[in-house]
């Protein structure tokens, strides 16, 4: 089901999701091996316990928090339509069956945002504070680029797709604001 380019759109969507999931998984494995004792328990890893952990990689001692936070952030960029990695979502919106588009935009993307929120705010609060401004800037770029592209669309599907890109920009601005009211708005937005 879908448009003429449905196979290509599905391929791009699957590859983007696979890359995002692989990055999330790499971050989880890194967190597991960096924690002492090794655990996946979020409650055992709270209160900045990972911020002091280091990892020897290629003979260089590196802090675990920036690497794991970066993997989670880039994983989110692949899983959700964050500019400039948003093209898979636009293709999917234009070519997929309506039910597929609804499933992706109402289930898959909010789950990716939730994973980012849950892991970043709980495990890496210092990284969120340190990178709050870049997160807001990326969100503003998403809002502006999505709005400009939405205004240029001739079809409803393209308009809805770029509106979702702008909406995700609002979510990123809320995440980067490090404000409890904004985070509540983010949670309501992804529900």
Buried (B, 14 or more C-beta within 10 A) or exposed (E): EBEEBBEEBBEBBEEBBEBBBEBBEBBBEBBEEBBEEEEEEEEEBEEEEBBEBEBEEEEEEEBBBBBBBBBBBBBBBBBBBBBEBBEBBBBBBBBBEEEBBEEBBEEBBBEBBBBBBEBBBBBBBEBBEEBBEEBBEBBBBBBEBBBEBBEEBEEEBBBBBBBBBBBBBBBBBBBBBBEEEBBEBBBEBBE
